[in-house]
Amino acid sequence: MPRRLAPLTLLAVLLSAPAFAELQPPAGYHAPVGQRDGKAPACSAPPQPYTGELQFTSKYAGSDSARATLNRNAEKNFRKQTEGITRLEKEAGRLITGYMRTGQRERLECAIEWLDHWASADALESEQYNHTGKSMRKWALGSLAGAWLRLKFSESQPLADYPQQSERIEAWFVRLAEHTVREWSDLPLKKINNHSYWAAWSVMAVAVIGDRRDLFDWSVSQFRIAAGQVDDEGFLDNEMRRRQRALAYHNYALPPLAMIAAFAQANGVDLRGENHGALQRLAERVLQGARDPGAFAQRTGSRQDMEELRKKFKYAWLAPYCTLYVCNEQTRELNQEMGPFNSFRLGGEVTQVFGGGG
């Protein structure tokens, strides 16, 4: 029978146990703000905060179960419905990237003004949503929080002069992350795909911003579910259902997973071994597929649509990935050839943050 500790002894053990350290991003997020001569552009008015119901048209409206045939009219409606959200994502990210490059305070103040305007309006917080709406919420959160990380953790401390605005913006991020956790938890495995991975990335970014261990743990748990979905050959069954877009969606699954793994690693949680190296197996399958999509065509019965794979920014996951693994020469060359990567969905200049990878 195990020996029980006396109450005072147990208390002493608990008091001597190390507390969790504050959550941190990977080291590159601590980089100082750059300095460059020149005049910043004028700050334009921010888009109107979106406070309506998150009910948006799917770009694949009318498609079959594969959800792989783009509906041009539906896409046009979707773009119109979400143009303010997308503008905030892209422009706020550009302002923060521009500030980190130049040190021009006008860019910083403009970004803060835009984000505070939306935070103060409780934007994107509607409880009425469809699948496309909750997807837009987590995409926007990942983009904005991912960019904010560079301001939050830079050794230059650019947010020190804006405590009230920063507090409102970060509280808004936390509320959106809590929405995201509720909306993307406890899904049946057949419904867990790249959307869940992107949700987990957005929550990871906020977890580190707000030092929320519960959000960090949720993101890690979603990564582990994702890793468990990677089969022995590196395929994701739920992405194979996208038929001619299966390879593109495998590639699209990698950026959030690589970012989560990099952030977990920075906080002492090594996810590389999950499901016998699932992340590396998935990455290698995608890279092989980009060179020769035959295996995807054979498994899906559909010739693969390679349009997305020709866009360089679609390989932005290589920047964090090649800090997690010793990438081979061919992958390092691809990383150099396709980069430097700037992906607004990942918060901007990932190559700058991760130092180009290994």
Secondary structure, DSSP 8 states (H G I E B T S, - for coil): ------HHHHHHHHHHS---------GGGG-------S-------------S-B----TTTT--TT--S--HHHHHHHHHHTHHHHHHHHHHHHHHHHHHHH--HHHHHHHHHHHHHHHHTTTT--S-B-HHHHHHHHHHHHHHHHHHHHHHH-TT-GGGG-HHHHHHHHHHHHHHHHHHHHHHSS--GGG-SHHHHHHHHHHHHHHHHHT-HHHHHHHHHHHHHHHHHB-TTS-BHHHHTTGGGHHHHHHHHHHHHHHHHHHHHHTT---TTTTTTHHHHHHHHHHHHHH-THHHHHHHTS----TGGG-GGGGTTHHHHHHHS---HHHHHHHHHH-S--BGGGTB-HHHHHTT--
